C-alpha cells in the first residue's frame, strides 16, 4: 500500500535540509533571522518520512499572509512531486483561512511554480518584479 503525502509544521532540524535544497537550486541560504519563527514558521510536505517540499508563512497584524521561499527536494523524483507542491499551497491557504487571513501573497520566478499558482486560482501579475533586500 502506497503512503500518502503528509503536511506538517517545520521542525528545528528541517532548517539544514532546506538550506541544502537552496544551495542545490542556487539560491542564497537565508539566515534563520530572516525567516518566520526563527526558521520554524512554515510547513513541510513529506512521504514516508522523505521531505519533498517546504515553504515559510509570514504572518503580520494585517489580514494578509506571505507564503515564501517554496523549495523542493532536488533528489525527489517520484511522480507525486507536483501533487506535493499543490498540497503545500492548498494547505497553507486552509491554514490561513482558519486564522481569518483574507489574502496570501507570494513572490516567484520559477515558471513551473508560477503556473502551479495560476492553476490553483492565484492571480499572477503579467509584469515581473524584483525582490529588494538590504541586510543591515
Secondary structure in CASP SS format (residue, H / E / C, confidence):
PFRMAT SS
TARGET T0000
AUTHOR 0000-0000-0000
METHOD secondary structure of the structure
MODEL  1
X C 1.00
X C 1.00
X C 1.00
X C 1.00
X C 1.00
X E 1.00
X E 1.00
X E 1.00
X E 1.00
X C 1.00
X C 1.00
X C 1.00
X C 1.00
X H 1.00
X H 1.00
X H 1.00
X H 1.00
X H 1.00
X H 1.00
X H 1.00
X H 1.00
X H 1.00
X H 1.00
X H 1.00
X C 1.00
X C 1.00
X C 1.00
X C 1.00
X C 1.00
X C 1.00
X C 1.00
X H 1.00
X H 1.00
X H 1.00
X C 1.00
X H 1.00
X H 1.00
X H 1.00
X H 1.00
X C 1.00
X C 1.00
X E 1.00
X E 1.00
X E 1.00
X E 1.00
X E 1.00
X E 1.00
X C 1.00
X C 1.00
X E 1.00
X E 1.00
X E 1.00
X E 1.00
X E 1.00
X E 1.00
X E 1.00
X E 1.00
X E 1.00
X E 1.00
X C 1.00
X C 1.00
X C 1.00
X C 1.00
X E 1.00
X E 1.00
X E 1.00
X E 1.00
X E 1.00
X E 1.00
X E 1.00
X E 1.00
X E 1.00
X C 1.00
X C 1.00
X C 1.00
X C 1.00
X C 1.00
X C 1.00
X C 1.00
X C 1.00
X H 1.00
X H 1.00
X H 1.00
X H 1.00
X H 1.00
X H 1.00
X H 1.00
X H 1.00
X H 1.00
X H 1.00
X H 1.00
X H 1.00
X H 1.00
X H 1.00
X H 1.00
X H 1.00
X H 1.00
X H 1.00
X C 1.00
X C 1.00
X C 1.00
X C 1.00
X E 1.00
X E 1.00
X E 1.00
X C 1.00
X C 1.00
X C 1.00
X C 1.00
X C 1.00
X H 1.00
X H 1.00
X H 1.00
X H 1.00
X H 1.00
X H 1.00
X H 1.00
X H 1.00
X H 1.00
X C 1.00
X C 1.00
X C 1.00
X C 1.00
X C 1.00
X C 1.00
X C 1.00
X C 1.00
X C 1.00
X C 1.00
X C 1.00
X C 1.00
X C 1.00
X C 1.00
X C 1.00
X C 1.00
X C 1.00
END
